Amino acid sequence: MGKWNTPADLKYAKTDEWIRIEGDTATIGISDYAQDSLNDIVFVELPEVGAKIAKGEAFGVVESVKAASDLSAPVSGTVTGINSELEDTPELINGDPYGKAWIIKVKLDNASEADSLMDSAAYDTYCENR
């Protein structure tokens, strides 16, 4: 187990997004490792509800005092919800990346796309080896 919080009920992408699948809906955010690497998050650019996202493509941006990073879709689907709280208080991501600071909700095109993502143990190892 690394020094980062990586809940076991989530899947992780190499681009540091996490995903929680419930039925045909996925909640997506960025990992504790990512928020720790970025440092103080000052801005989050979110997609519109109804936007289509494609696995591996950017769907938004998260900016910190030291860098801006694209948010990369771990799965394809249609955005059904955005966490508009992040527009006013992006620093929520630093404090609660898996809870209050989820980023988007998506209706999945194909849930099996998540099969290629890492579990928490594999993601921990991936983070430790960077």
N, C-alpha and C positions, 0 to 999 in steps of 0.2 A: 504494500500500500504506500503510495506516494504521500507527499505533504499536502496534496490537494484533496478536496472533497469530491469524490466521484461516486454518486449514488448508484447502487447496483441495479436499480430498476430502470435505468436509462440506457440508451445506446449513444455512441459517440462517433463523430466524424474526425478525420485527420485534420480538418480545418477548424476544429475545436467547438463545433456546435454540438449540443445534446438534443435528443429527441425522446419524447414520451408518447407512445402510441396507445390510444384508447379507442377500440373499434376502428372506424375509418378516419379518425381525427388524430392528428399529431400536434403536440405542443413542442415548440423549438425555442432554444435559448443558447447562450454561450456558456462554456464550462468555467469552473472555478479557476482552472489553469489559465484559461484565456483572459479572464478579468484580472488575475494576478499579474500576468505578463504585460497587459495593456496599462495597468496602473489606474490612475483616476480617470474614470469615464465621464466625458463632458457633453457628449452628443450621440444620439442614436437616430438614424434615418430609417424609417419604416416603410414597407410597401403599403399600397392601398388594399382595403378589403375588396375581394373579388379578383385581385391580381393572380395570374398564373405564375407559379415558380417551377423551375426545372432543376432536377438533381444536379449538383455540381456548379450551378450558376449563382451569381450574386443576387440577393434579394433585398439588401439594405447595407448600411454602413454603421459601424460603431467607431467613435473617435474618442481618443484619450488625450491627455496633455502631451503624450509623446508620439502618438501614431494614429493613423486611420486605417481600419481594416474592413474589407468587405465581409459581409455575412454571406456564407455559402450554403445553399439549400442541401440538406442531407437527403431529401426526398423530393419528388415532384407532386404538385397538387395545386389547389386553389386556396388562397388566403381567406379564412373565414373570420379571423379576429386578429387584432393587433393590440399590444399593450400600450395604449396611449399615455399611460402614466410615465413611461420612459421618456416621452417628449419633454416633459417638464422636470423630471427627476431621473436623469440617466444614471446617476450614481447608485441607484437601487441595484444595478448589476454588480457593483463591487460588494455590496452587503449581502445579497440574497439571489445569486445567479440561477438557482434551481426553483425558487419559490415565487416571490413577488415580481421578480425580474424576468419572467418568461417573455419572449419577444413576439412570436406570432403563433397562431393556430392555423392549421392547414387541413383541408379535406383531401385525403390521400388519393392519388391516381392509382397507385399500386403499392400496397403495404409491403410486398416482398422486397422492394428497393431497400428497406431498412435492414434486410438480412446481411448485407455487405458491410454494415457498420460495426464498430468495435463494442465489446462489452466493457464494463468498468475496469476489469483486471487488465485487459489488453490496452485500454486507453491509458491507465496508470503507467504501464511499462513504456508505451509510446512517449508519454510526456517526460518520463525520467531519462529517456535516451536522446533527448534533443539538445 
